[in-house]
């Protein structure tokens, strides 16, 4: 009887270890790299904030090459993944790094003195739902209007992340640093009027996009959208057709 009980305990222990290993293996990550020329629509923005004084940054869509993932990271198919920079003080990943996939409100910003928080995260979701244009996320040549709009959108994201919360969204202004110390943000050489209009239109209760943040210590963090179910299905069908096509050619 003891031998049977010991065997049962051993099997239970082995199953527990297996479950723990599976859970660890399913951590929410993506493996991404950013090529130096991999951008959608963008412009060069001069900015102040996060310890930078009058520096240039690429404001617009970063096309991140995703090559692997686990857990929630599997939501996105491998290939180019569009995102917006959330971290002005760190470089883009020019070699492949593993990023964690987290909720935007949980992203830590040392210059802002803590996590972004729910209120700012909801403003980011509303900004994306109202004004993000998928046309910005394609490679190749973009019009001046598209480049200017994507650059203004990036500046609006940085304004929300780095500035303290104003009494109302009407208090945001991407041309003025309204926060003491290194935590604020200001920018030049962009369509500030559009960025400010979009910020002032936010209510905190408007439509909200389903967003995630890709985070990695020592590298830029990125704000990305979760694909809609129809988009995921189409991408999956594309991969299936590709496999079937290869099989038919072999036959």
DODREN-200701 format. One line per field, with one value per residue (C-alpha): residue number from 1; chain; x, y, z. Coordinates in Angstrom, 2 decimals, always signed. Layout:
<pts>
num = NUM,... .
cadena = A,... .
X = X,... .
Y = Y,... .
Z = Z,... .
</pts>
This chain:
<pts>
num = 1,2,3,4,5,6,7,8,9,10,11,12,13,14,15,16,17,18,19,20,21,22,23,24,25,26,27,28,29,30,31,32,33,34,35,36,37,38,39,40,41,42,43,44,45,46,47,48,49,50,51,52,53,54,55,56,57,58,59,60,61,62,63,64,65,66,67,68,69,70,71,72,73,74,75,76,77,78,79,80,81,82,83,84,85,86,87,88,89,90,91,92,93,94,95,96,97,98,99,100,101,102,103,104,105,106,107,108,109,110,111,112,113,114,115,116,117,118,119,120,121,122,123,124,125,126,127,128,129,130,131,132,133,134,135,136,137,138,139,140,141,142,143,144,145,146,147,148,149,150,151,152,153,154,155,156,157,158,159,160,161,162,163,164,165,166,167,168,169,170,171,172,173,174,175,176,177,178,179,180,181,182,183,184,185,186,187,188,189,190,191,192,193,194,195,196,197,198,199,200,201,202,203,204,205,206,207,208,209,210,211,212,213,214,215,216,217,218,219,220,221,222,223,224,225,226,227,228,229,230,231,232,233,234,235,236,237,238,239,240,241,242,243,244,245,246,247,248,249,250,251 .
cadena = A,A,A,A,A,A,A,A,A,A,A,A,A,A,A,A,A,A,A,A,A,A,A,A,A,A,A,A,A,A,A,A,A,A,A,A,A,A,A,A,A,A,A,A,A,A,A,A,A,A,A,A,A,A,A,A,A,A,A,A,A,A,A,A,A,A,A,A,A,A,A,A,A,A,A,A,A,A,A,A,A,A,A,A,A,A,A,A,A,A,A,A,A,A,A,A,A,A,A,A,A,A,A,A,A,A,A,A,A,A,A,A,A,A,A,A,A,A,A,A,A,A,A,A,A,A,A,A,A,A,A,A,A,A,A,A,A,A,A,A,A,A,A,A,A,A,A,A,A,A,A,A,A,A,A,A,A,A,A,A,A,A,A,A,A,A,A,A,A,A,A,A,A,A,A,A,A,A,A,A,A,A,A,A,A,A,A,A,A,A,A,A,A,A,A,A,A,A,A,A,A,A,A,A,A,A,A,A,A,A,A,A,A,A,A,A,A,A,A,A,A,A,A,A,A,A,A,A,A,A,A,A,A,A,A,A,A,A,A,A,A,A,A,A,A,A,A,A,A,A,A .
X = +0.00,+2.84,+4.48,+1.24,+0.89,+4.51,+3.94,+0.89,+2.84,+5.68,+3.30,+1.60,+5.00,+6.07,+2.81,+3.24,+6.76,+5.50,+2.76,+5.21,+7.60,+4.77,+3.65,+7.20,+7.59,+4.35,+5.59,+4.28,+7.20,+8.15,+11.56,+12.05,+14.74,+14.58,+16.46,+17.88,+15.64,+12.54,+10.00,+6.49,+5.44,+7.67,+9.58,+12.59,+11.38,+13.52,+12.53,+13.25,+12.59,+13.86,+17.23,+17.55,+17.87,+17.13,+17.86,+16.43,+14.30,+12.41,+8.77,+6.42,+5.93,+8.71,+8.43,+9.73,+10.75,+9.17,+10.88,+9.52,+7.17,+5.55,+2.14,+0.34,+3.18,+1.79,-1.08,+1.12,+2.41,+6.11,+7.07,+6.92,+5.01,+4.17,+4.63,+5.31,+8.21,+7.25,+10.73,+12.84,+15.91,+16.71,+17.92,+16.02,+16.96,+19.29,+19.91,+17.21,+16.03,+13.27,+10.62,+7.88,+4.29,+2.47,-0.48,+0.33,-0.58,+2.08,+4.99,+7.48,+8.82,+11.68,+11.48,+7.75,+8.37,+6.50,+4.14,+2.12,-1.11,-4.69,-5.70,-2.82,-3.13,-6.79,-5.87,-3.38,-6.09,-8.51,-5.88,-5.15,-8.82,-9.65,-6.67,-4.32,-4.17,-3.11,-1.78,+1.14,+2.28,+3.32,+6.90,+8.06,+7.38,+4.74,+3.19,+4.17,+0.71,+1.12,+4.62,+3.45,+0.42,+2.42,+5.02,+2.29,+0.76,+4.12,+4.49,+1.00,+1.98,+5.12,+3.13,+0.74,+3.52,+6.03,+3.94,+2.04,-1.71,-3.32,-6.62,-8.20,-6.83,-7.05,-3.97,-1.69,+0.67,+3.46,+5.39,+5.66,+7.30,+4.82,+6.44,+9.29,+12.54,+13.33,+9.86,+8.22,+8.18,+8.32,+8.98,+9.67,+9.80,+6.45,+2.75,+2.13,-1.33,-2.55,-0.95,-2.54,-5.95,-5.95,-4.92,-7.56,-10.27,-9.68,-12.24,-11.01,-14.37,-14.19,-13.49,-10.50,-8.14,-6.84,-3.17,-0.17,+3.35,+6.56,+9.17,+12.84,+15.34,+17.95,+15.91,+13.05,+9.60,+6.87,+3.11,+1.39,-2.18,-3.69,-4.91,-8.66,-9.94,-10.68,-7.13,-5.70,-7.84,-6.72,-3.08,-3.53,-5.22,-2.37,+0.08,-2.14,-2.44,+1.32,+1.83,-0.78,+0.78,+4.18,+2.67,+0.82,+3.97,+5.87,+3.14 .
Y = +0.00,+2.38,+1.67,+2.56,+5.78,+6.69,+6.04,+8.30,+11.04,+10.68,+10.99,+14.02,+15.64,+14.99,+16.48,+19.56,+20.10,+19.68,+22.26,+24.72,+24.25,+24.75,+27.91,+29.28,+28.42,+30.29,+33.60,+36.52,+37.56,+38.56,+38.46,+41.62,+43.60,+47.01,+47.57,+51.06,+51.75,+49.91,+52.70,+53.37,+57.01,+59.20,+62.46,+63.73,+65.53,+67.77,+67.20,+68.05,+65.54,+62.36,+64.02,+65.14,+68.77,+69.58,+66.08,+64.55,+61.41,+59.50,+60.30,+57.85,+54.16,+51.72,+48.51,+45.85,+42.51,+39.85,+36.47,+34.52,+34.64,+32.87,+33.14,+36.38,+37.22,+34.57,+37.00,+38.63,+36.63,+36.74,+39.56,+43.34,+44.59,+48.35,+50.21,+53.62,+54.42,+54.88,+55.52,+58.48,+57.64,+54.20,+53.00,+50.82,+47.11,+46.76,+43.10,+40.64,+40.93,+39.24,+41.72,+41.18,+41.85,+43.87,+46.20,+49.88,+51.00,+48.72,+50.24,+51.84,+55.27,+56.37,+60.02,+60.18,+58.54,+55.26,+53.25,+55.03,+54.16,+53.55,+57.13,+57.78,+54.30,+54.97,+58.25,+56.33,+53.81,+56.58,+58.46,+55.28,+54.43,+57.92,+58.88,+56.01,+55.37,+51.87,+53.48,+54.79,+51.23,+50.20,+50.28,+52.34,+55.97,+57.97,+61.31,+64.43,+64.39,+60.82,+61.48,+64.62,+62.91,+59.90,+62.24,+64.26,+61.03,+59.99,+63.39,+63.06,+59.67,+61.16,+64.11,+61.73,+59.51,+62.13,+65.09,+65.16,+64.79,+68.17,+69.21,+68.40,+67.23,+70.86,+71.48,+69.35,+71.16,+69.32,+72.57,+73.39,+71.43,+71.81,+69.45,+70.34,+68.39,+65.83,+64.31,+66.71,+66.83,+69.45,+69.23,+71.28,+70.64,+68.86,+69.51,+70.57,+71.95,+68.49,+66.78,+69.27,+69.06,+65.28,+65.56,+68.20,+66.02,+63.24,+62.74,+59.64,+58.00,+57.73,+54.65,+52.61,+50.47,+47.17,+47.99,+46.27,+47.45,+45.66,+46.28,+45.38,+46.88,+48.93,+49.30,+51.40,+50.26,+50.18,+50.68,+48.19,+47.25,+43.80,+42.63,+42.34,+38.74,+39.15,+40.33,+37.36,+34.97,+36.55,+36.36,+32.75,+31.92,+33.57,+31.27,+28.25,+29.06,+29.45,+25.99,+24.41,+26.11,+24.67,+21.20,+21.36,+22.45,+19.51,+17.14 .
Z = +0.00,+0.83,-2.52,-4.31,-2.34,-3.06,-6.75,-6.75,-4.98,-7.46,-10.42,-8.85,-8.24,-11.83,-13.14,-10.95,-12.26,-15.82,-15.28,-13.76,-16.68,-19.18,-17.40,-17.40,-21.08,-21.84,-20.48,-22.54,-24.76,-28.29,-29.95,-31.98,-33.77,-35.43,-38.67,-39.07,-42.07,-40.87,-40.47,-41.65,-41.82,-39.64,-39.25,-37.33,-34.20,-31.99,-28.38,-24.77,-22.00,-20.33,-19.75,-23.40,-24.45,-28.09,-29.41,-32.58,-32.49,-35.15,-34.42,-36.10,-36.79,-35.94,-37.96,-35.58,-37.06,-34.84,-35.12,-32.15,-29.18,-26.23,-24.58,-25.43,-27.80,-30.16,-30.85,-33.48,-36.42,-37.17,-39.51,-39.28,-36.25,-36.18,-32.92,-31.40,-29.09,-25.43,-24.04,-25.15,-23.07,-24.52,-27.95,-30.41,-30.44,-33.43,-32.60,-31.58,-27.96,-26.02,-24.86,-22.29,-23.36,-20.67,-20.26,-20.99,-17.47,-16.01,-17.95,-15.56,-16.46,-14.25,-15.33,-14.64,-11.25,-11.56,-13.72,-16.37,-14.58,-15.68,-16.49,-18.87,-20.37,-21.16,-22.82,-24.97,-25.87,-26.82,-28.84,-30.81,-31.35,-32.59,-34.71,-35.55,-39.31,-40.49,-43.69,-41.62,-40.88,-44.38,-45.58,-48.54,-49.42,-47.58,-48.38,-46.47,-44.90,-43.66,-42.31,-40.54,-39.01,-37.75,-36.26,-34.51,-33.18,-31.70,-30.02,-28.54,-27.07,-25.48,-24.13,-22.35,-21.00,-19.85,-18.72,-15.46,-15.86,-16.53,-14.98,-18.34,-21.73,-22.88,-20.74,-22.89,-25.27,-27.08,-27.56,-23.84,-21.03,-18.19,-15.67,-13.34,-13.61,-16.30,-16.42,-18.90,-22.69,-25.44,-29.16,-32.29,-36.05,-36.22,-36.79,-33.21,-34.02,-35.05,-32.06,-29.67,-31.35,-30.96,-27.31,-26.57,-28.17,-25.65,-22.92,-21.12,-21.82,-25.61,-27.76,-26.68,-28.73,-27.38,-26.75,-25.26,-24.43,-25.37,-22.67,-22.26,-19.82,-21.66,-24.85,-26.16,-25.09,-27.73,-27.81,-30.15,-31.01,-30.60,-34.03,-34.42,-34.69,-38.41,-39.01,-37.11,-39.16,-42.43,-41.41,-40.40,-43.69,-45.53,-43.79,-44.46,-48.16,-48.34,-46.82,-49.10,-52.09,-51.28,-50.85,-54.18,-56.00,-54.49,-55.65 .
</pts>
